[in-house]
Every structure is written in structure tokens, then in C-alpha cells.
Amino acid sequence: MGELVVTRREGEEIVLGDPEKPYGIVRVVSIRSDRVRLGFDFPRDISVNRKEVYELKERQYKERGVQ
């Protein structure tokens, strides 16, 4: 999987997927010092997690034997 790096200013957005029917939108809500606040606009059936939450869930699934 490749990594795409983009530069955005406060209030700007990134559309994921086909612009006609996007998977979702990521918006730069605010930038203060070393903190960037992002807003995620995705359908409820698409899971959006911080990486540490994703990794915790992944470990829990593996412990339970769920793939």
C-alpha cells in the first residue's frame, strides 16, 4: 500500500473515492501549534478509528480468535 502525502490549510478538504460517489471526506477543522483537528464525514457503516484504537481492537480480535 502506498502513502499519499498532501498539504491542506484549515477549512480545506480531501475527498476519498470517486467525486461522484465518495467514500467520505476528511476536513482540516483547525490547526493550533502542534495540534491538527480533523473532521471525518463518512457513512456510518464505514469504521473510522485512531490508529491506537484500531490496534487495540485488532489485538482483542486476535485474542478471541476472530479474523
Beta strands, then each sheet from edge to edge (+ up, - down):
strand 1: 13-18
strand 2: 21-32
strand 3: 35-41
sheet 1: 1+ 2- 3+
end
